[in-house]
Amino acid sequence: MKANAIEEKIVVREATKDDIPAMMDLIRELAKYEKAPDEVTVTEDIFMEAGFGPNPVCWSFIAEADGNIVGFALYHIRYSTWKGPMMYLEDIIITAEWRGLGIGKLLFDQLIIAAKAKGLKGMCWQVLDWNEVAIHFYKRYKGVKFDDSWTNCVLHF
């Protein structure tokens, strides 16, 4: 199927709690793709509370084709002391058989619309240095800057 025809077939919408099992499947698929299947420790209950509990800390858009979830984008709000509130794109995940058809663009464009509608000052994210497909994807957007002057730090509890 050509990328142009895919836009007519895909519905992008806000995620609901009923989408969590399919989103978890996609998360596990991504972890396997990134050669880290044992790193996923989040559960459906944790995901439910974080995204749909009384104080959500993240939000998602779903990409559906013929009623089946084929991808999603998850974001949260971060605060930059220099710029103000910004959208942080945690992940765009597209199931393997639907990659390369323009679904990532539909989701990314929806994120930009949502960030502007919320009055956020921009959007930031990370991309693995070996993920050339993703890097090429992001380079197609005017104004995207890659900044390798920062070192990622993580502290897990």
LOBATI-670259 format. One record per atom (N, C-alpha, C): x, y, z; residue in one letter. Coordinates in steps of 0.05 Angstrom, whole numbers, padded with zeros to 5 digits, always signed. Example, Ala and Ser with C-alpha at 12.3 -4.5 7.8 and 13.67 -1.06 7.14 Angstrom:
<pts>
+00264-00114+00156A/+00246-00090+00156A/+00264-00066+00156A/+00257-00045+00142S/+00273-00021+00143S/+00258+00001+00157S/
</pts>
This chain:
<pts>
+00017-00023+00000M/+00000+00000+00000M/+00018+00025+00000M/+00012+00044-00017K/+00028+00069-00019K/+00021+00087+00004K/+00041+00104+00012A/+00039+00122+00034A/+00015+00141+00031A/+00010+00151+00006N/-00012+00170+00001N/-00039+00157+00008N/-00042+00132+00000A/-00067+00118+00005A/-00071+00112+00035A/-00049+00110+00049I/-00051+00103+00078I/-00065+00124+00094I/-00061+00150+00086E/-00073+00172+00101E/-00103+00170+00101E/-00115+00159+00080E/-00144+00156+00078E/-00154+00133+00096E/-00136+00115+00102K/-00144+00091+00117K/-00139+00093+00147K/-00122+00112+00155I/-00114+00115+00183I/-00131+00136+00197I/-00139+00129+00222V/-00152+00148+00239V/-00133+00153+00262V/-00127+00179+00267V/-00111+00187+00290V/-00130+00199+00311V/-00129+00189+00335R/-00147+00198+00357R/-00132+00197+00383R/-00144+00210+00403E/-00133+00208+00430E/-00137+00180+00441E/-00118+00171+00456A/-00119+00144+00468A/-00140+00144+00490A/-00151+00120+00495T/-00169+00115+00517T/-00158+00092+00534T/-00168+00088+00557K/-00158+00066+00574K/-00162+00039+00561K/-00182+00036+00544D/-00186+00011+00530D/-00164+00004+00510D/-00148+00024+00503D/-00125+00020+00485D/-00100+00009+00498D/-00100+00008+00524I/-00075+00001+00539I/-00064-00027+00531I/-00080-00048+00529P/-00068-00074+00521P/-00054-00073+00494P/-00066-00060+00475A/-00053-00057+00448A/-00028-00040+00450A/-00029-00019+00466M/-00005-00002+00469M/+00017-00017+00483M/+00011-00033+00502M/+00031-00049+00516M/+00044-00069+00496M/+00028-00081+00478D/+00039-00099+00458D/+00059-00084+00440D/+00052-00059+00433L/+00070-00043+00416L/+00096-00036+00432L/+00093-00030+00457I/+00117-00024+00474I/+00135-00048+00475I/+00124-00072+00479R/+00141-00096+00479R/+00154-00101+00452R/+00139-00095+00431E/+00150-00098+00404E/+00174-00079+00400E/+00171-00054+00409L/+00193-00035+00406L/+00217-00044+00423L/+00212-00053+00447A/+00234-00062+00464A/+00250-00085+00451A/+00235-00103+00438K/+00248-00125+00424K/+00264-00114+00400K/+00253-00095+00385Y/+00267-00083+00363Y/+00293-00069+00372Y/+00291-00056+00396E/+00315-00042+00406E/+00333-00060+00422E/+00328-00086+00420K/+00345-00107+00432K/+00346-00104+00463K/+00323-00097+00474A/+00321-00094+00504A/+00294-00105+00514A/+00286-00129+00506P/+00259-00138+00513P/+00255-00141+00543P/+00276-00146+00559D/+00273-00149+00587D/+00273-00123+00603D/+00276-00101+00589E/+00277-00074+00602E/+00249-00063+00607E/+00228-00074+00595V/+00201-00064+00599V/+00191-00075+00626V/+00187-00057+00645T/+00178-00065+00671T/+00151-00052+00678T/+00142-00034+00661V/+00116-00022+00665V/+00094-00043+00661V/+00073-00041+00678T/+00050-00059+00676T/+00026-00043+00665T/+00005-00058+00658E/-00020-00045+00649E/-00031-00027+00671E/-00029-00036+00696D/-00039-00020+00719D/-00024+00006+00722D/+00002+00005+00719I/+00019+00029+00721I/+00012+00048+00698I/+00009+00036+00674F/+00003+00052+00650F/-00025+00065+00654F/-00044+00050+00665M/-00071+00061+00669M/-00070+00085+00688M/-00056+00082+00710E/-00055+00104+00730E/-00041+00128+00718E/-00019+00124+00703A/-00003+00146+00692A/-00018+00161+00670A/-00033+00147+00654G/-00046+00160+00632G/-00076+00166+00636G/-00089+00152+00654F/-00118+00155+00656F/-00128+00157+00685F/-00109+00158+00704G/-00116+00160+00732G/-00126+00189+00738G/-00129+00195+00764P/-00139+00221+00772P/-00119+00244+00766P/-00094+00238+00764N/-00073+00258+00758N/-00055+00248+00736N/-00064+00248+00711P/-00048+00237+00689P/-00022+00252+00686P/-00001+00237+00679V/+00026+00249+00675V/+00034+00245+00646V/+00019+00231+00630C/+00025+00227+00602C/-00001+00224+00586C/+00002+00229+00560W/-00021+00228+00542W/-00012+00215+00516W/-00031+00204+00501S/-00024+00190+00476S/-00044+00195+00454S/-00034+00192+00430F/-00050+00191+00406F/-00047+00163+00394F/-00069+00153+00384I/-00070+00126+00372I/-00073+00129+00342I/-00060+00111+00327A/-00064+00108+00298A/-00078+00082+00294A/-00102+00083+00281E/-00118+00059+00276E/-00122+00055+00246E/-00121+00030+00238A/-00128+00022+00211A/-00149+00000+00212A/-00172+00005+00201D/-00193-00015+00201D/-00200-00024+00229D/-00199-00006+00249G/-00206-00012+00276G/-00183-00025+00292G/-00160-00030+00280N/-00137-00042+00293N/-00116-00020+00299N/-00106-00021+00323I/-00085-00002+00331I/-00059-00011+00318I/-00048+00007+00302V/-00023+00001+00288V/+00000+00019+00297V/-00005+00038+00315G/+00015+00055+00325G/+00005+00074+00346G/+00023+00086+00361F/+00016+00107+00379F/+00039+00125+00385F/+00033+00149+00395A/+00053+00168+00404A/+00046+00176+00432A/+00066+00176+00450L/+00062+00182+00478L/+00079+00206+00485L/+00067+00225+00499Y/+00082+00249+00507Y/+00075+00257+00536Y/+00092+00274+00547H/+00086+00287+00572H/+00096+00316+00571H/+00090+00331+00591I/+00099+00359+00591I/+00124+00362+00609I/+00144+00375+00599R/+00167+00381+00615R/+00170+00411+00616R/+00185+00420+00635Y/+00188+00449+00638Y/+00218+00456+00634Y/+00222+00474+00615S/+00249+00484+00610S/+00252+00511+00625S/+00272+00514+00641T/+00277+00539+00655T/+00283+00562+00636T/+00292+00555+00612W/+00299+00575+00592W/+00276+00581+00573W/+00259+00561+00567K/+00238+00564+00546K/+00210+00563+00557K/+00206+00550+00580G/+00179+00547+00591G/+00169+00519+00585G/+00142+00515+00587P/+00131+00488+00583P/+00135+00477+00555P/+00144+00453+00553M/+00148+00440+00527M/+00137+00412+00526M/+00130+00402+00503M/+00121+00375+00500M/+00146+00357+00498M/+00146+00336+00513Y/+00168+00316+00510Y/+00156+00291+00497Y/+00165+00285+00473L/+00156+00261+00459L/+00172+00237+00470L/+00158+00220+00484E/+00171+00196+00495E/+00176+00175+00474E/+00155+00170+00458D/+00158+00149+00437D/+00137+00153+00415D/+00145+00147+00391I/+00126+00141+00370I/+00132+00112+00363I/+00111+00095+00365I/+00115+00067+00360I/+00095+00058+00338I/+00106+00047+00317I/+00089+00036+00295I/+00096+00007+00293I/+00075-00010+00291T/+00080-00038+00288T/+00095-00044+00262T/+00112-00064+00262A/+00131-00069+00240A/+00118-00069+00213A/+00096-00083+00210E/+00084-00085+00183E/+00072-00059+00173E/+00069-00039+00189W/+00057-00014+00181W/+00078+00009+00180W/+00104+00003+00185R/+00124+00024+00184R/+00130+00032+00155R/+00138+00056+00152G/+00146+00067+00125G/+00122+00075+00108G/+00098+00077+00120L/+00075+00084+00104L/+00063+00111+00111L/+00077+00126+00127G/+00068+00153+00133G/+00053+00156+00160G/+00050+00135+00175I/+00036+00136+00200I/+00051+00152+00221I/+00077+00149+00221G/+00093+00165+00240G/+00089+00195+00235G/+00088+00203+00209K/+00083+00231+00202K/+00056+00240+00212K/+00036+00223+00208L/+00009+00231+00218L/+00009+00236+00248L/+00022+00218+00263L/+00024+00221+00292L/+00041+00245+00300L/+00064+00249+00287F/+00082+00271+00294F/+00067+00298+00288F/+00054+00299+00265D/+00039+00323+00259D/+00017+00329+00279D/+00004+00308+00289Q/-00017+00311+00309Q/-00004+00322+00335Q/+00019+00312+00342L/+00033+00322+00366L/+00039+00352+00364L/+00048+00360+00340I/+00054+00389+00336I/+00029+00405+00340I/+00007+00396+00328I/-00019+00410+00331I/-00026+00412+00361I/-00024+00390+00375A/-00031+00389+00404A/-00013+00408+00420A/+00013+00407+00415A/+00031+00424+00429A/+00025+00454+00425A/+00019+00461+00401K/+00012+00489+00395K/-00015+00496+00408K/-00034+00478+00407A/-00060+00483+00419A/-00058+00487+00450A/-00039+00473+00462K/-00035+00476+00491K/-00018+00500+00498K/-00008+00514+00478G/+00009+00538+00483G/+00037+00531+00492G/+00046+00506+00486L/+00073+00498+00493L/+00093+00512+00475L/+00117+00514+00485K/+00138+00530+00472K/+00155+00513+00452K/+00149+00488+00449G/+00163+00471+00431G/+00160+00442+00438G/+00175+00425+00425M/+00175+00396+00429M/+00203+00386+00429M/+00209+00367+00446C/+00235+00355+00447C/+00232+00325+00450C/+00253+00310+00443W/+00253+00281+00444W/+00282+00272+00441W/+00285+00246+00444Q/+00311+00233+00440Q/+00308+00213+00417Q/+00330+00207+00404V/+00331+00186+00384V/+00357+00172+00387V/+00356+00145+00386L/+00380+00129+00388L/+00398+00135+00364L/+00424+00138+00370D/+00443+00145+00349D/+00446+00125+00327D/+00438+00100+00332W/+00439+00079+00311W/+00413+00077+00295W/+00392+00091+00303N/+00366+00089+00290N/+00365+00109+00266N/+00379+00101+00245E/+00381+00118+00221E/+00354+00125+00208E/+00336+00106+00209V/+00309+00110+00198V/+00295+00133+00213V/+00296+00132+00239A/+00283+00153+00255A/+00297+00180+00251A/+00324+00180+00251I/+00339+00205+00247I/+00331+00217+00220I/+00330+00201+00199H/+00322+00211+00173H/+00294+00223+00174H/+00276+00209+00188F/+00248+00218+00191F/+00248+00247+00203F/+00261+00250+00225Y/+00261+00276+00239Y/+00274+00298+00223Y/+00295+00291+00208K/+00309+00311+00192K/+00291+00324+00170K/+00269+00310+00163R/+00251+00321+00143R/+00235+00345+00153R/+00234+00349+00180Y/+00219+00371+00191Y/+00236+00396+00193Y/+00226+00417+00181K/+00241+00443+00181K/+00244+00452+00210K/+00268+00460+00217G/+00273+00471+00243G/+00282+00452+00264G/+00282+00426+00259V/+00291+00406+00278V/+00322+00408+00281V/+00331+00410+00305K/+00359+00411+00311K/+00368+00387+00327K/+00390+00375+00319F/+00401+00352+00334F/+00423+00364+00352F/+00422+00357+00377D/+00441+00368+00396D/+00456+00345+00410D/+00480+00341+00403D/+00496+00319+00415D/+00514+00329+00438D/+00509+00354+00447S/+00526+00365+00468S/+00517+00357+00496S/+00494+00343+00498W/+00484+00334+00524W/+00488+00304+00528W/+00492+00296+00553T/+00495+00268+00560T/+00470+00259+00574T/+00458+00238+00566N/+00434+00227+00579N/+00441+00216+00606N/+00425+00221+00626C/+00429+00210+00653C/+00403+00198+00662C/+00404+00175+00675V/+00380+00161+00685V/+00386+00150+00713V/+00367+00153+00731L/+00369+00141+00757L/+00343+00127+00762L/+00343+00100+00763H/+00319+00084+00767H/+00316+00078+00796H/+00292+00076+00805F/+00286+00068+00833F/+00271+00042+00834F/
</pts>
